Amino acid sequence: MVQIIKTLVPLPPNRKFSPLEILLFTVLLSVVLYFGKTLFIPLSFAMLISFILYPICKWLEKKRINKTISIFLAISIVFLLVGAIAYLLLSQIGGFLHEWPTFKVKFSESLMQLFAFLKENYGINTESLSELPKNLMSSSGTQIFGFLTNTFYSIFISAFFIIVIPVFSALILYYRQMLVNVLYTLFPSVKNETIREILTETIHSYYNFIKGMLLVYLIVGILNSVGLAIIGIPHPFLFGFIASILTFIPYAGIIISSLLPITISWITYDSMWYPLGVVLVFSIVQILEANIIFPFAVGNRLKINTLAIIVVIVAGGILWGAAGMILFIPFLSIMKLIADRTESLKTLSLLLSSDSDPKKK
């Protein structure tokens, strides 16, 4: 943190930050990020999208296509792709919701059977527990207003982001040279060639990283879906691609994503073999992803240790919720790339590195 502040804030040669100043800076930054998340979240997504689209726009401009048209075409391709994926997932969710009443009845029956088993074999009094499903059903009507309020707010925020993010992305791409000139002005002590080199490497490395990760998600989603379909799990593509997307959360993502298909398979077939089959499918795919798919698709990935990733995910979740858990990982990758090429940030580079042997550094 000390090295970051020294790099970002111009100081006299002998001026150093005290621990109290560092703490105040960290608290102030956290407060600004938390209360400004309505602006910073779409702006961050737009910046990362512009990183991905910049090589495409440059390629189109080299083909003598107008700058504005190039930006419009690049953004249109990305959002058409995202829209197609969203449509497929929503169609699967619609089919799942259509069958939800049947699952709800089977779930209540399975709970009653479990309570009867506990009472018969272990003498556990389950009278209060047996009323739980009925109480949940009866109390749902009193909670409907709060549910609708939260749903309406979520829809409004999502619609706002969908509108604002492409606008921000287009403007960042259009004014990219002006933004680079601003960086030159903010850091006069750093050579312009160094800033441009860091920006170029950041954009191209992140562009290649995202391409590889998208390929990983696609392959893992297909393998999950095929495996679930083979063992007969309902809606295999929905559960398979949800599990694929949640793999960005180390270790916990695959556990969270497996809970729903395990529960649905247990309710549907009333057998433990199908939940075990779900666990087996996800385990095999995770082994393939970690040892074959990820190294093959993301050969030039930025190596960051697991501790730093987990800390950043937790911090992102606290500050920005689910969006922070997604956004803070690429921010950490960009910070690592900048630290690798900045002499004053070598300590930060070593702290984030996945290489556990400091002698190699």
C-alpha positions in Angstrom: 0.0 0.0 0.0 2.9 2.4 0.8 4.4 1.8 -2.6 1.1 2.3 -4.4 0.5 5.7 -2.6 4.1 6.8 -3.3 3.6 6.0 -7.0 0.2 7.7 -7.3 0.9 10.8 -5.2 3.9 13.0 -6.0 5.9 13.6 -2.8 9.2 15.3 -1.9 12.2 12.9 -1.9 12.3 12.4 1.8 8.6 12.5 2.5 7.1 9.2 3.8 3.6 8.2 4.8 2.9 7.4 8.4 0.8 4.3 9.3 -2.1 6.5 10.3 -2.0 8.3 6.9 -2.0 4.9 5.1 -5.0 3.7 7.2 -6.9 6.9 6.5 -6.2 6.7 2.8 -7.4 3.0 2.8 -10.6 3.9 4.7 -11.3 6.9 2.5 -10.8 4.8 -0.7 -13.1 2.1 0.6 -15.8 4.6 1.5 -15.6 6.3 -1.9 -15.8 2.9 -3.7 -18.8 1.7 -1.6 -20.9 4.8 -1.9 -20.0 5.5 -5.5 -20.6 1.9 -6.7 -23.6 3.0 -8.8 -21.1 5.0 -10.9 -17.9 2.9 -10.5 -19.4 -0.5 -11.3 -20.7 0.3 -14.8 -17.6 2.5 -15.4 -15.3 -0.4 -14.4 -17.2 -2.9 -16.7 -17.0 -0.4 -19.5 -13.2 0.1 -19.0 -12.6 -3.7 -19.1 -14.9 -4.1 -22.2 -13.0 -1.3 -23.9 -9.7 -3.1 -23.1 -11.1 -6.2 -24.9 -12.5 -4.2 -27.9 -9.5 -1.9 -28.4 -7.5 -4.4 -30.6 -10.7 -5.1 -32.6 -11.2 -1.3 -33.2 -7.6 -0.8 -34.1 -7.8 -3.7 -36.7 -11.0 -2.2 -38.2 -9.5 1.3 -38.3 -6.4 -0.1 -40.2 -8.9 -1.4 -42.8 -9.9 2.3 -43.3 -13.2 2.0 -41.5 -14.3 5.2 -39.7 -13.4 5.3 -36.0 -17.0 5.8 -34.9 -18.3 2.9 -37.1 -15.5 0.7 -35.9 -16.5 1.3 -32.2 -20.1 0.7 -33.0 -19.4 -2.6 -34.8 -17.1 -3.9 -32.1 -19.6 -3.1 -29.3 -22.5 -4.5 -31.4 -20.7 -7.9 -31.8 -20.0 -8.2 -28.1 -23.5 -7.4 -27.0 -25.1 -9.6 -29.6 -23.0 -12.4 -28.3 -23.9 -11.6 -24.7 -27.6 -11.3 -25.7 -27.5 -14.7 -27.3 -26.0 -16.3 -24.2 -28.5 -14.6 -22.0 -31.4 -15.8 -24.2 -30.2 -19.4 -24.0 -29.9 -19.2 -20.2 -33.2 -17.5 -19.8 -34.9 -20.1 -21.9 -33.5 -22.8 -19.7 -34.5 -20.9 -16.5 -38.0 -20.5 -18.0 -38.3 -24.3 -18.4 -37.0 -24.8 -14.9 -39.5 -22.4 -13.4 -42.3 -24.1 -15.3 -41.5 -27.3 -13.5 -40.9 -25.6 -10.1 -44.3 -26.5 -8.6 -43.6 -30.2 -9.1 -40.2 -29.8 -7.5 -41.7 -28.0 -4.6 -44.2 -30.8 -3.9 -41.5 -33.4 -4.2 -39.2 -31.4 -1.9 -41.9 -31.2 0.8 -42.5 -34.9 0.5 -38.8 -35.7 0.8 -38.5 -33.5 3.9 -41.4 -35.3 5.5 -39.8 -38.7 4.7 -36.5 -37.5 6.2 -38.2 -36.4 9.4 -40.1 -39.7 9.7 -36.8 -41.6 9.2 -35.1 -39.5 12.0 -38.0 -40.0 14.4 -38.2 -43.8 13.7 -34.5 -44.7 13.8 -33.1 -42.1 16.2 -36.0 -41.0 18.3 -35.6 -37.3 17.3 -38.7 -35.2 17.9 -39.4 -33.7 14.5 -42.9 -32.2 15.1 -41.6 -28.6 15.0 -39.5 -29.4 12.0 -42.3 -31.1 10.1 -44.3 -27.9 10.3 -41.5 -26.0 8.6 -42.5 -26.6 5.0 -46.1 -25.5 5.8 -44.9 -22.4 7.6 -42.7 -21.5 4.7 -45.6 -21.8 2.3 -48.0 -19.9 4.5 -45.6 -17.0 5.3 -44.7 -16.5 1.6 -47.7 -14.3 1.1 -46.6 -11.8 3.8 -43.1 -11.6 2.3 -44.3 -11.0 -1.3 -44.2 -7.2 -1.0 -40.5 -7.2 0.1 -39.7 -9.7 -2.6 -41.3 -7.6 -5.3 -39.6 -4.5 -4.1 -36.2 -6.1 -4.2 -37.0 -7.6 -7.6 -38.1 -4.2 -9.0 -34.9 -2.5 -7.7 -32.7 -5.3 -9.1 -34.4 -5.0 -12.5 -34.0 -1.2 -12.5 -30.3 -1.3 -11.6 -29.7 -4.0 -14.3 -31.5 -2.0 -16.9 -29.5 1.0 -15.9 -26.2 -0.9 -16.3 -27.3 -2.4 -19.6 -27.9 1.1 -21.0 -24.9 2.9 -19.4 -22.1 0.3 -19.9 -22.1 0.3 -23.8 -22.3 4.1 -23.7 -19.3 4.3 -21.4 -17.4 1.7 -23.4 -17.9 3.6 -26.7 -16.9 6.9 -25.1 -13.7 5.4 -23.6 -12.8 4.0 -26.9 -13.6 7.2 -28.7 -11.6 9.5 -26.3 -8.8 7.0 -25.7 -6.0 9.3 -26.9 -7.3 12.1 -24.7 -7.3 9.8 -21.7 -3.7 8.7 -22.4 -2.7 12.4 -22.6 -4.3 12.9 -19.1 -2.1 10.0 -17.8 0.9 11.8 -19.2 -0.1 14.9 -17.3 -0.9 13.1 -14.1 2.5 11.4 -13.9 5.0 13.9 -15.3 7.9 12.1 -13.6 7.3 9.0 -15.6 8.5 8.8 -19.2 5.7 8.8 -21.8 7.2 5.8 -23.4 7.0 3.9 -20.2 3.3 4.8 -19.6 2.4 3.9 -23.2 4.3 0.6 -22.9 2.5 -0.3 -19.7 -0.9 0.6 -21.2 -0.2 -1.4 -24.4 1.0 -4.5 -22.5 -1.9 -4.2 -20.1 -4.5 -4.1 -22.9 -3.1 -6.8 -25.0 -2.3 -9.1 -22.1 -5.8 -8.7 -20.7 -7.3 -9.1 -24.1 -5.6 -12.5 -24.6 -6.4 -13.4 -21.0 -10.1 -12.8 -21.5 -10.2 -14.7 -24.8 -8.6 -17.7 -23.1 -11.0 -17.5 -20.1 -14.1 -17.3 -22.4 -12.8 -20.4 -24.2 -12.4 -22.1 -20.8 -15.9 -21.2 -19.7 -17.3 -22.5 -23.0 -15.5 -25.8 -22.9 -16.2 -26.4 -19.1 -19.9 -25.5 -19.7 -20.3 -27.9 -22.5 -18.5 -30.7 -20.6 -20.7 -30.1 -17.5 -23.8 -30.1 -19.6 -23.0 -33.2 -21.5 -22.1 -35.1 -18.3 -25.3 -34.0 -16.5 -27.4 -35.0 -19.6 -25.8 -38.4 -19.7 -26.8 -39.2 -16.1 -30.3 -37.8 -16.7 -30.3 -34.5 -14.6 -33.1 -32.1 -15.6 -32.0 -28.9 -17.4 -28.4 -29.9 -17.8 -27.3 -26.9 -19.9 -28.6 -24.5 -17.3 -26.8 -26.1 -14.4 -23.7 -26.9 -16.5 -23.1 -23.3 -17.6 -24.0 -21.8 -14.2 -21.3 -24.1 -12.8 -18.9 -23.0 -15.5 -19.5 -19.3 -14.9 -19.0 -19.7 -11.1 -15.6 -21.3 -11.5 -14.2 -17.7 -11.3 -14.6 -18.1 -7.5 -11.7 -20.4 -6.4 -12.8 -23.6 -4.7 -16.2 -22.2 -3.4 -17.6 -21.6 -6.9 -17.9 -25.2 -7.9 -19.4 -26.1 -4.4 -22.1 -23.4 -4.7 -23.0 -24.3 -8.2 -23.4 -28.0 -7.5 -25.9 -27.6 -4.6 -28.9 -26.9 -6.9 -28.4 -29.8 -9.4 -27.6 -32.2 -6.4 -30.9 -31.1 -4.7 -33.0 -31.4 -7.9 -31.6 -34.8 -8.8 -32.3 -36.1 -5.2 -35.8 -34.8 -5.3 -36.5 -36.0 -8.8 -35.2 -39.6 -8.6 -35.3 -40.1 -4.8 -32.0 -41.8 -4.9 -28.5 -41.0 -3.8 -26.8 -42.3 -6.9 -27.8 -39.3 -9.0 -26.4 -36.7 -6.6 -23.2 -38.7 -6.4 -23.2 -38.7 -10.2 -23.5 -34.9 -10.2 -20.5 -34.7 -7.8 -18.5 -37.1 -10.0 -19.2 -35.1 -13.2 -18.2 -31.8 -11.7 -15.1 -33.3 -10.1 -13.9 -34.9 -13.4 -14.5 -31.6 -15.3 -12.7 -29.6 -12.6 -9.7 -31.9 -12.8 -9.7 -31.5 -16.6 -10.1 -27.8 -16.3 -7.3 -27.3 -13.8 -4.7 -29.6 -15.5 -5.6 -29.5 -19.2 -8.2 -26.9 -20.3 -7.0 -23.9 -18.4 -3.2 -24.3 -19.2 -4.1 -24.9 -22.9 -6.5 -22.0 -23.3 -4.8 -19.5 -21.1 -1.1 -20.0 -21.7 -0.1 -16.4 -21.0 -2.2 -15.9 -17.9 -1.0 -13.5 -15.2 0.2 -15.6 -12.2 -1.3 -14.4 -8.9 -1.3 -16.4 -5.7 -4.5 -17.9 -4.4 -4.4 -15.9 -1.1 -4.4 -12.6 -2.9 -7.3 -13.8 -5.2 -9.4 -14.9 -2.3 -8.8 -11.7 -0.3 -9.7 -9.6 -3.3 -12.8 -11.6 -4.0 -14.0 -11.1 -0.4 -13.1 -7.4 -0.5 -15.0 -7.0 -3.8 -18.0 -8.8 -2.4 -18.1 -6.5 0.7 -17.7 -3.3 -1.3 -19.6 -4.0 -4.6 -21.4 -7.3 -4.1 -21.4 -9.9 -6.9 -20.1 -7.2 -9.4 -17.1 -6.6 -7.1 -16.3 -10.3 -7.0 -16.1 -10.3 -10.8 -14.4 -6.9 -11.3 -11.7 -7.0 -8.6 -10.0 -10.0 -10.1 -9.1 -8.3 -13.4 -8.2 -5.2 -11.5 -5.7 -7.2 -9.4 -4.3 -8.7 -12.6 -3.8 -5.3 -14.1 -2.2 -4.1 -10.9 0.1 -7.1 -11.0 1.1 -6.4 -14.6 1.9 -2.7 -13.7 3.8 -3.7 -10.6 6.0 -6.1 -12.6 7.1 -3.3 -14.9 7.5 -0.6 -12.2 10.6 -0.5 -10.1 9.0 1.2 -7.1 6.3 -1.5 -7.0 8.5 -4.6 -6.9 7.4 -5.3 -3.4 3.8 -5.4 -4.5 4.7 -7.6 -7.4 6.4 -10.1 -5.1 3.4 -10.0 -2.7 1.0 -10.9 -5.5 3.2 -13.4 -7.3 2.3 -17.1 -7.3 6.0 -18.0 -7.1 6.6 -19.0 -3.5 10.4 -19.0 -3.8 11.6 -15.4 -3.4 15.1 -16.3 -4.7 13.6 -16.9 -8.2 12.4 -13.3 -8.2 
